[in-house]
Amino acid sequence: MKIFSHVLGVCALVVVPLAIAVGQTKPLDTLIAAGDYRLHFTIIPGKGTPILFEAGGGDSGKVWNSIAPAIAEITGATVITYDRAGLGKSEGSGKDLTVEDEIRGLETALRNLGYQRKLMLVSHSVGGFYNTIYASRHPQDVPAVVFIDVNLPCFFTEQQFTKMNASQNFRNTVEAVRKNPMPAKIYVTDIVSEKTLFEGTPDADRWKACHSDFAAASPTTRKSITAYETGHYVFFSNAQLVIEAIVTLYANRVVPKEKAAILERGYAFALNAANEDRKSLMKYWHSEDDLNEWGYALLRQNESDKAIEVFKLNVFLHRESANPYDSLADAYLKAGDKKLALENYKKALELNPNSKKARELVEKLEKQIGP
């Protein structure tokens, strides 16, 4: 059964809005030895494969506070954020660290925490370099990665280095990533902001082309998503898109046996977040046909109330189309609500006067309950 080709894929639905219980599990706030210095971690405890977040250049792990609790609640996973050496509450090492040094320090700290095995990775900006090297060192233990407008080495040509007056350390970091690329077998969702850091210059097109080439290099495992009307910090301007991307990849590729339960919660969260300001985004994620198919799958399982919620969302997103109203009417009719069924059949007929089915049902219901 095909359901939500872009995002959600479950056969059940919570019909009441999901309230993300941000304070239910108290996060662990701790300093952990990473060699001769300590890294600061914030951990929301959960079960199954943990999700490790890597911030961008100069940012501490606090940058993820706006989305980490929701992701923990929806996935049920342990969510880990941390400050790289010398940032936030983490200690400095007292020496210049290469990116490989920092990854080794992270590995040590994760072992000390007991999270040295399987991890899903999420990164922003420069954090993509760290995710890439970590994944290249642990290809068997990283099933999936979400990139959020990350730096990719293909963007950093010699001309770009010169233009940005890049330090030798940064040059060395890019070279290290080139030598340790993201393994092709790891599933990656690559979110790219529509408004890049380089808007108005030729570099903006190069940034986007670089991301396009990255996805095209492994089309079976990599998917590129444009975050429309967002800047570099996509998770600030469109948190819902980032949450859905992480939750979906986690459910599909990390814990597929728990997919239905996770995406059920994710859908309820998305439904609660849906509003006119996000209508174009929701339409991007949820096609009319996919929602329709999901709703009828629920009807076949005698889940009329849940089907009604799916069809309502389809009407919300596709008000100009007759089919969602017709489908919603079918669900109301099966649930025994003839009045609402008639109302929606009428709307479907208004949008598509040639619908024989809608016309016949309008006439039949008007005879039974009146116009």
DALIN-V355123 format. One record per helix or strand of 2 or more residues. SS is the DSSP state (H for helix, E for strand). FROM is the first residue (numbers start at 0). LEN is the number of residues. If there is no record, write none. Layout:
ss->SS from->FROM len->LEN
ss->SS from->FROM len->LEN
This chain:
ss->E from->27 len->6
ss->E from->37 len->7
ss->E from->49 len->5
ss->H from->60 len->15
ss->E from->78 len->5
ss->H from->98 len->15
ss->E from->118 len->6
ss->H from->126 len->11
ss->E from->143 len->5
ss->H from->152 len->3
ss->H from->157 len->6
ss->H from->167 len->12
ss->E from->186 len->7
ss->H from->201 len->15
ss->E from->221 len->6
ss->H from->233 len->4
ss->H from->238 len->16
ss->H from->255 len->18
ss->H from->275 len->10
ss->H from->287 len->13
ss->H from->303 len->14
ss->H from->321 len->14
ss->H from->337 len->14
ss->H from->355 len->14
